[in-house]
Amino acid sequence: MGNVNPVLLFASSGTGVMEASLANILAAGERVLVVVNGQFGKRFAEIAETLSARVDRLEIPWGRVVEPEQIAALVATVDYRAVVVVHNESSTGMVTDVAGIGAVLRDLPTLLVVDSVSGLAGLPMRQDEWGIDILVSASQKCLMTPPGIGLASLSAKAWSIVNREDRLPRFYWDFRKARAAAEKLETPFTAPVALIAGLKEALEMIHEETLPCVLERHRRLAHALRTGCAALGLSPFGEEKARSSTVVVMALPEKLNGADIVCRLYERYRTVIAGARNRLAGKIIRIGVMGHVHEADILLDLEHLEAILTELGWPVTRGAGVAAAKSALLP
Ligand SMILES: *Cc1c(COP(=O)(O)O)cnc(C)c1O
């Protein structure tokens, strides 16, 4: 497809490449705008502070997303080195309009840095077209591989900053070394070869199904799962236009506690979903629809969820969740 950016691979979790993305473009005291609408945005702001950037946090209520106009207003007054956003905020299930923000920054010197750890391969992502300067992701979410590979891809605009000698100190994380090695199909340090074999297999699976079909499957399943959960009396969390196709987040009524549901689903059925360990603790449940997930999986989840809700004394109509999801799955 004519992508000219080599993808850089690091032996690391996602957070490693988040840090690397900033270490490669910043000098101490430079200004960074970080959009914070959940836990991973908060983490990115903390990383920027740790690297001694001057950080402005654009705080957005959790369950909402930033509007590109808000970014436009801020970059009109401050000369930021970078604007940092999380594409798919896994803690709230909100998808940010990265294309809209890219359009705002395209003709400015400010770089756009995007965490798509839980979005890439589950949500549309067009780095070049959208004007993303540094995109980071990791192996263990929609890419269906065990944890341990961090990925980064940079635009020419980003490389022109990374290549400067006056940036923060970097050795292992030096994108310049990684690029030089990638051009020879190597890595500068020992590669996690077993994981790379796994990632190759996962990418082949995606190509076999075709990327458009993979993305459509995520969208359909997330929609059906939300519909099914709603039929069990839970309501989708967050603003409607931004709801994720890779993680379904449901708000719980006062009477229910997220941790109880998560715990019981695991104890009874060995079904693993997530709650929250932040300000939303107890108030939401999160169900991953990432990667190798199919209709039967979400229908079984709904069956188990219904059983647990019943156990917890929450009134549900028998079979309502599965029935609603099934009709949402009809073509
Ligand atoms: C999982 C995730 C990360 C990375 O977390 P690690 O544990 O370091 O791999 C970063 N951002 C988002 C949005 C994530 O979902």
The ligand as a Tripos MOL2 file, in Angstrom:
@<TRIPOS>MOLECULE
LIG
   15    15     1     0     0
SMALL
NO_CHARGES

@<TRIPOS>ATOM
      1 C1         -3.0010   -1.9980   27.2090 C.3       1 LIG1
      2 C2         -2.8160   -0.5670   26.9060 C.ar      1 LIG1
      3 C3         -1.5590    0.0610   26.9900 C.ar      1 LIG1
      4 C4         -0.2750   -0.6340   27.3180 C.3       1 LIG1
      5 O1         -0.1950   -1.2370   28.5090 O.3       1 LIG1
      6 P1          1.0270   -2.2110   28.8130 P.3       1 LIG1
      7 O2          0.5570   -2.9440   30.0100 O.co2     1 LIG1
      8 O3          2.2120   -1.3960   29.0660 O.co2     1 LIG1
      9 O4          1.2080   -3.0760   27.5970 O.co2     1 LIG1
     10 C5         -1.4550    1.3820   26.6270 C.ar      1 LIG1
     11 N1         -2.5230    2.0740   26.2210 N.ar      1 LIG1
     12 C6         -3.7430    1.5160   26.1260 C.ar      1 LIG1
     13 C7         -4.8750    2.3530   25.6430 C.3       1 LIG1
     14 C8         -3.9320    0.1780   26.4720 C.ar      1 LIG1
     15 O5         -5.1490   -0.3790   26.3710 O.3       1 LIG1
@<TRIPOS>BOND
     1     1     2 1
     2     2     3 ar
     3     2    14 ar
     4     3     4 1
     5     3    10 ar
     6     4     5 1
     7     5     6 1
     8     6     7 2
     9     6     8 1
    10     6     9 1
    11    10    11 ar
    12    11    12 ar
    13    12    13 1
    14    12    14 ar
    15    14    15 1
@<TRIPOS>SUBSTRUCTURE
     1 LIG1         1 GROUP 0 **** ****
